[in-house]
C-alpha cells in the first residue's frame, strides 16, 4: 500500500502515531493562560475579600497591604485550591467523556503546580508557604499536590491512549507556555 506524503503527515499528526491533534496544542497554550489567570485571580479575590490592596498579574499577585499570617496563608492557599478543583473536574471529564480539552485543563494544573514547586528551591511557592505555616516543612504540600496531580495526569493519559510522543509534545508546549506567561508578566504589572 502506497501512502502519499500529505496522507503520511496527517497520520503522524492525527492519530496513528500521536493521539492528540495539532489543534489540541493551540488549546493547551490558551488553557495555560486561563489557568494562570484563574489561579492568580483566586489569590486576588481572597486578598480583596480581606480588604487588602492587591496588584494582579499574569503570574503573580502582590499584597500591597499588611496581613496577619493566617490571612496571608488563606490568600496563598486560594490559588492552589482553585487549581486543584480545576484538575479534579477536568479529570472527571476525561474519565467520563474522554475529553482532550479537559485533559488540557488537567495537564496545565499539574504542570503549573509542578513548576511552582520546583521554583520553591529558590523561593517558597504557595503550597510551600502554606505547608510551613502549618509546621509541615517546606516540601510536604508541594510534593503531595504535584504528586497527586501527576497521578491524575498518568491515569487520564491512559484513558485517552496517549503515548510518549504526545507526552513529549505536551511537555514542550507547556514549557513554552509557562515561559511566555512568566516573560509577559513584567509587561502586565
C-alpha positions in Angstrom: 0.0 0.0 0.0 1.4 3.4 -1.0 0.7 6.4 1.2 1.1 10.0 -0.1 3.4 12.4 1.7 0.4 14.5 2.8 -1.5 11.4 4.0 1.5 10.2 5.8 1.9 13.6 7.5 -1.7 13.6 8.6 -1.4 10.0 10.0 1.6 11.1 12.1 -0.1 14.2 13.5 -3.7 12.9 14.0 -3.8 9.5 15.5 -1.7 6.6 14.1 1.5 7.8 15.8 0.0 10.5 18.0 -3.4 10.6 19.7 -3.6 14.4 20.2 -4.4 16.5 17.2 -2.4 19.7 16.4 -5.4 21.9 17.4 -5.1 20.4 21.0 -1.7 22.1 21.4 -3.2 25.5 20.5 -5.8 25.0 23.1 -3.2 23.8 25.6 -1.5 27.3 25.3 -4.9 29.1 25.7 -5.7 26.9 28.7 -2.4 27.8 30.3 -3.3 31.5 30.2 -6.8 30.7 31.5 -5.4 28.6 34.3 -2.9 31.2 35.4 -5.5 34.0 35.4 -7.9 31.9 37.4 -5.1 30.8 39.9 -3.9 34.4 40.4 -7.5 35.6 40.4 -8.2 33.3 43.4 -5.3 34.9 45.3 -6.5 38.4 44.4 -10.1 37.6 45.3 -9.2 36.2 48.7 -7.0 39.2 49.4 -9.7 41.6 48.3 -12.2 39.8 50.4 -9.9 40.6 53.4 -9.8 44.3 52.3 -6.2 44.3 51.1 -4.9 46.4 48.3 -3.7 43.9 45.7 -1.9 44.1 42.4 -2.8 41.4 39.8 -0.5 40.0 37.2 -0.3 37.0 34.8 1.9 35.1 37.2 1.9 36.9 40.5 -0.3 38.8 42.9 1.3 41.3 45.1 0.0 42.2 48.5 0.1 46.0 49.0 -1.4 45.9 52.5 -0.1 44.3 55.6 -1.7 41.0 56.5 -1.9 38.7 59.6 -0.1 35.4 59.0 -3.4 33.4 58.9 -4.8 35.9 56.3 -1.7 35.6 54.1 -1.9 31.8 54.4 -5.6 31.9 53.3 -4.6 34.1 50.3 -1.7 31.8 49.5 -4.0 28.7 49.6 -6.7 30.2 47.5 -4.8 29.8 44.2 -3.8 26.2 44.6 -7.2 25.2 45.9 -8.8 26.5 42.8 -6.2 24.9 40.6 -6.7 21.5 42.4 -10.5 21.8 41.9 -9.9 22.6 38.2 -7.8 19.4 38.0 -10.4 17.2 39.7 -13.2 18.4 37.5 -11.0 18.0 34.4 -10.0 14.5 35.5 -13.7 13.5 35.9 -14.5 14.8 32.4 -11.6 12.9 30.9 -12.7 9.7 32.6 -16.4 10.1 31.7 -16.2 11.7 28.2 -12.6 11.1 27.1 -12.3 14.9 26.6 -9.0 16.1 25.3 -9.9 19.7 26.2 -10.5 18.6 29.8 -7.1 16.9 29.6 -5.6 20.3 28.7 -7.1 21.7 31.9 -5.8 18.8 33.9 -2.3 18.9 32.3 -2.0 22.7 32.9 -3.0 22.3 36.6 -0.3 19.6 37.1 2.4 21.3 35.1 1.9 24.7 36.8 1.9 23.2 40.3 4.9 21.1 39.5 6.9 24.0 38.1 5.8 26.2 41.0 7.0 23.5 43.4 10.4 23.4 41.6 10.7 27.1 42.0 10.5 26.6 45.8 14.2 25.7 45.7 14.7 29.4 45.2 11.6 31.0 46.7 8.8 29.1 48.5 5.7 28.8 46.3 2.1 28.9 47.5 2.0 25.3 48.8 5.4 25.6 50.4 4.3 28.7 52.4 1.1 27.1 53.5 3.0 23.9 54.4 5.4 26.0 56.5 2.5 27.9 58.2 1.1 24.6 59.4 4.5 23.4 60.6 4.7 20.6 57.9 8.0 21.7 56.5 8.7 23.4 53.1 8.2 20.3 50.9 5.2 18.4 52.3 2.3 20.1 50.5 4.2 20.9 47.2 5.2 17.2 46.9 1.7 15.9 47.8 -0.1 18.4 45.4 2.3 17.8 42.5 2.4 14.1 43.1 -1.3 13.8 43.3 -1.8 15.8 40.1 0.9 13.7 38.3 -1.1 10.5 39.2 -4.2 12.0 37.7 -2.4 13.0 34.5 -1.0 9.5 34.2 -4.4 7.9 34.7 -6.1 10.4 32.3 -3.3 9.7 29.7 -4.1 6.0 29.9 -7.8 6.7 29.5 -7.1 8.7 26.3 -4.5 6.3 25.0 -1.7 8.9 24.8 1.8 7.7 24.0 5.2 9.1 24.8 5.2 11.4 21.7 2.0 13.0 22.9 3.6 13.5 26.4 6.8 14.9 25.0 4.9 17.5 22.9 2.7 18.4 25.8 5.8 19.0 27.9 7.5 21.1 25.2 4.3 23.2 24.6 3.7 23.6 28.3 7.3 24.7 28.9 6.9 27.4 26.1 3.5 28.5 27.6 4.9 28.9 31.1 7.9 30.8 29.7 5.6 33.1 27.8 3.5 33.7 30.9 6.5 34.4 33.1 8.1 36.6 30.4 4.9 38.6 29.7 4.1 39.1 33.4 6.5 42.1 33.6 4.5 43.9 30.9 1.2 43.4 32.7 2.1 44.9 36.1 
